[in-house]
Amino acid sequence: MEKIAIIGGTGLSALPELQLTEEKQIDTPYGAPSAKLQLGELNGKQLVFLPRHGNPHLIPPHSINYRANIWALREFGVDKIVAVNAVGGIGDEMDAGHIAIPDQIIDYTYGREHTFSDSADVELEHVDFTNPYDEVLRQALVDAATALELPFSKRACYGATQGPRLESAAEIQRMLRDGCDLVGMTGMPEAALARELDLPYAVISMVVNRAAGLSEGIITMEEIERVMETGMLQVLLLLGQFLQD
Ligand code: HPA
């Protein structure tokens, strides 16, 4: 049976409906992943859940061991990865509560361990990243969101920033000029690492706030948490539908 991995982000540190059968600690040449892998079944599919920020510890975006996470999932034999992340909205339709299935990435992160290609045991390869997300998997998520009649965007450009601070208004204006629709802190290097290991990877982004300078006032954690609570219920619905298909 196909094994599907779900990487949960902020607001999704567990899959409530997952019938947990086992938790597995996996070590990798790059260190330990963010948490034990949670194995189980949902809607008749074999699932592996990994909370990106740890369980229960909250590892900040720039300190996540992305290499260990992706390596552990590969080691465990997953066939594909669906990742979830909370993001700020830049594009006009990207209001709080909106879901997007991104199709492009711009990477503004720095200083992260971002490749497997620099270690002795992995041959250097310049992987193609023209379309950073797996189109078949992306389309399956689009189909699931369409079936549920969710208000969502079929395409979006995800801008990955370093964090943990939020952006300045000028940084968001630059990202807007660059063509970013979304801003988040965990989309990279995760996507590129999955590509290096040839693992189909796609993302569900939940907009939890308008990005800096695009709404009145400053961004507060209270606002983000309020949107996240209901937003993640929609993400769970979407995942359930995707797994049923
Ligand atoms: N910027 C970066 N990351 C985020 C944001 C944001 O506004 N909201 C949620 N994650």
Residues whose N, C-alpha, C, O or C-beta is under 5 A from the ligand:
A	BS01	HPA	A86 V87 G88 L166 V183 G184 M185 A211 A212
